[in-house]
Amino acid sequence: MTARAGGSGGGSAASSAAAVEAIGVVVEHRGKAAVRDVCVRVDEGETVALVGPNGSGKTSVLRVLAGIAKPTRGRCRIRGRDIGDHSDSERARIIASVGQDEHTELPFTARDVLLLGRSVGMPDWRPYRDTDHVATEDLARTWKLTGLLHRPLTEMSGGERRRVLLARAFAQRAGIVILDEPTNHLDLRHQHEILARVADSSITAVLALHDLNLAAAYCDRVVMMDRGEVVADGREMCSPPNA
């Protein structure tokens, strides 16, 4: 598997709005900086991996990019527009995210979870249509989850549950996915299957990964973090804070 030819090169990518971009982002927890002046730009169709040791700030950056957390200082933009200018429903139609260790004690089946992904952007209380159920079946086949559709997440292994949650992000039909350690709890075969599926899609993806070899094999660009800072990047594509 070779990395896709993403938007990492060429002057046109530099001059157009990024799919998602952090600009001079600082994140503090209890007065201590977890992220320091981070700039990360991801162009449309790119797959970018954030790599680095535990505590390097990867999750904090992903939470800012997904609009889950606000930076202490700095800005985040989606397609040229400040993320705070989007309503929650608008943002959910644009960005799908999966956290590092999502879990629930509610007995949702895999089918329920995939349908929840389909429900993003639907009017309140609109019932699921036949097309939603057909799309769910198709997605389950693609992600090899058909045998899990009727099983509750509470009765699945960590790897099975992880695969369902990742498929839910794709059921959401967002143009950008943000995945924190998507290979957590997966065996080696499923790690490669999931990352290949992300890389071969046309979607824009930002992933936090521990395995540098997997990042290099499946991503267009690798951004290395350490102690809350970006210490290496495949290219400099970050707009200045005043842009």
C-alpha positions, 0 to 999 in steps of 0.5 A: 500500500502506498500513500495517496497523492493528496493535496500536499504539493503545489501552489494551488493548495497553498492559496485555497482554503484548507479543509481544516486548520489550526492556527497558533493554537494553545491549549491549557489544562489547569493553567499548564500548556498541553499544546503550544502555538500549534499550526496544522493545515489539512487540505481537501482529500488529504490524510494526515497523521499526528504522531508522537509519544503519550502526552505530546498533545495529539488528542488536544489538537484533534479535539480543537480541530473537531470543535469539541474543545475551544483553544485557550488561544489561537484559531481553528478554521473549517474551509476558511471559516472560523469553527465557532461560526458554525452551529453544532448541526452544521459542524456535525454535517461537515466533521465526523469524529471518533475519540480514543476510548468511546464507550456506552453502557446503553444496549445499542446494537451495531445497526442502531449505531450506524443509523445514528450516524445516518441521522446527522443532519436529518430534521428532528424526529424524522423517522428512518427511511428505507434508504437509511436501512439500505445504506446501513446494510451496505456500509455493514457489508463494506466494513465486514460488520454484517454479523454484528448488526444485531449485537449490542455494543455492550456484548462486543469485544473492544476491537468489534466495538471499535470497528462499529464506531469507526464505521459510524463516522463514515455513515455520517457522510461528513467530508472530514473525519477526525480519528483519535487512535483508530487502531486501538483494540484492533488486531494487525489485520484490522488495523491495515484494513481500516487505515487502507479504507480511510486512505483509499476514500476521497474523504479528508482525514486527520488521525492520531497514531502511535505507529510511525510505520502505519502512518507512513504507509497510509497517510499523505503526510505525517506531523510529529508532536512532542511536549505540546509542539509540532517538531516536524511536518512534511511541509509548511502550509500553515497560514499566519495567524492574521490571515 
